[in-house]
Amino acid sequence: TTPSFSPTSKKWYLTNDLGYIDIHSKLYFCGRNTDTIRTGGETVYAPEVEHVLSRFSDLVNECIVFGLEDEYYGEVVSVAIVPTQS
């Protein structure tokens, strides 16, 4: 994995996602290095959260759950969602 740029903080951070860019510059997500997020002493499994969110197919077309570093909790559970088109 390589660090990713965060446009909001203007910093790079490691997402642990695995993927590639094809010859047409299209980005493909293939998986992740680790599926666990440690937050406040608890372990959250990203695929389980994604599975729950996928049940809302009328609202969520695609989603990915990941941890972001947090000074207090260690990591916080975060999600990027592609909404379903109306």
C-alpha positions as CSV (number, residue, x, y, z in Angstrom):
1,T,0.0,0.0,0.0
2,T,1.0,3.6,-0.5
3,P,0.1,6.6,1.5
4,S,-3.1,8.5,0.3
5,F,-3.5,12.2,0.2
6,S,-6.2,13.7,2.3
7,P,-7.5,16.9,0.6
8,T,-9.1,18.2,3.8
9,S,-5.9,18.0,5.9
10,K,-3.4,18.4,3.1
11,K,-1.5,15.4,4.6
12,W,-0.8,11.9,3.5
13,Y,-2.2,8.9,5.4
14,L,-1.9,5.1,5.1
15,T,-5.3,3.5,4.3
16,N,-4.0,-0.1,4.0
17,D,-6.1,-0.6,0.9
18,L,-4.9,-2.7,-2.0
19,G,-5.6,-1.8,-5.6
20,Y,-4.2,-0.8,-8.9
21,I,-4.7,1.7,-11.7
22,D,-5.3,0.3,-15.2
23,I,-4.0,1.8,-18.5
24,H,-7.0,4.0,-18.7
25,S,-6.2,5.5,-15.3
26,K,-9.2,3.8,-13.7
27,L,-8.6,2.9,-10.0
28,Y,-9.6,-0.6,-8.8
29,F,-10.0,-1.6,-5.2
30,C,-8.9,-5.2,-4.6
31,G,-9.0,-5.5,-0.8
32,R,-7.2,-4.3,2.3
33,N,-4.1,-5.2,4.2
34,T,-6.1,-5.5,7.5
35,D,-9.8,-5.7,8.1
36,T,-9.7,-4.6,11.7
37,I,-10.1,-1.1,13.2
38,R,-9.0,-0.7,16.9
39,T,-11.1,2.1,18.4
40,G,-11.3,2.8,22.1
41,G,-10.1,-0.6,23.1
42,E,-12.6,-2.4,20.9
43,T,-12.0,-4.2,17.6
44,V,-14.3,-3.4,14.7
45,Y,-14.3,-5.5,11.6
46,A,-14.7,-3.3,8.6
47,P,-16.3,-6.0,6.4
48,E,-19.1,-6.4,9.0
49,V,-19.9,-2.7,9.0
50,E,-19.9,-2.7,5.2
51,H,-22.3,-5.7,5.2
52,V,-24.7,-3.8,7.4
53,L,-24.5,-0.7,5.3
54,S,-25.1,-2.8,2.1
55,R,-28.5,-3.7,3.4
56,F,-29.6,-0.1,2.7
57,S,-29.4,-0.7,-1.0
58,D,-32.0,2.0,-1.6
59,L,-29.5,4.5,-0.2
60,V,-26.1,3.0,-0.5
61,N,-24.7,1.8,-3.9
62,E,-21.1,1.2,-2.6
63,C,-19.2,1.8,0.6
64,I,-15.9,1.2,2.2
65,V,-15.2,1.3,5.9
66,F,-11.7,2.3,7.2
67,G,-10.0,3.6,10.3
68,L,-8.6,7.1,10.7
69,E,-6.0,7.8,13.3
70,D,-7.5,9.5,16.4
71,E,-5.5,10.9,19.3
72,Y,-8.0,9.8,21.9
73,Y,-9.4,6.5,20.5
74,G,-6.4,5.3,18.5
75,E,-8.6,5.0,15.4
76,V,-12.2,6.1,14.6
77,V,-14.4,4.2,12.2
78,S,-15.0,6.1,9.0
79,V,-16.9,5.3,5.9
80,A,-17.0,6.6,2.3
81,I,-20.3,6.0,0.6
82,V,-21.4,6.2,-3.0
83,P,-25.1,6.9,-2.8
84,T,-27.7,5.1,-4.9
85,Q,-29.0,7.2,-7.8
86,S,-32.7,8.1,-7.6
